[in-house]
Amino acid sequence: GMGWVSILDPAEIARILDTPPEWTLIGYFCLGYPSEEDCVPTLEREGWEQRRPAVILRR
């Protein structure tokens, strides 16, 4: 799986990764296999977000 993670403390991540001061971190990209499979997204399961109905646009 893959996913974009933007919920982070940029200063803390920059410190951990020892990045150059001119870098601006806005998120990170995770790629790999999940430790467990779940049909419900983590943000929904943890109460952060609710699913929204799909929007289909036709032209």
Protein Blocks (a to p, Z undefined) as FASTA:
>chain_A
ZZddfbdcfklmmmmnopafkbccfbdcdedddfbdcfbdfklmnopaccdddddddZZ
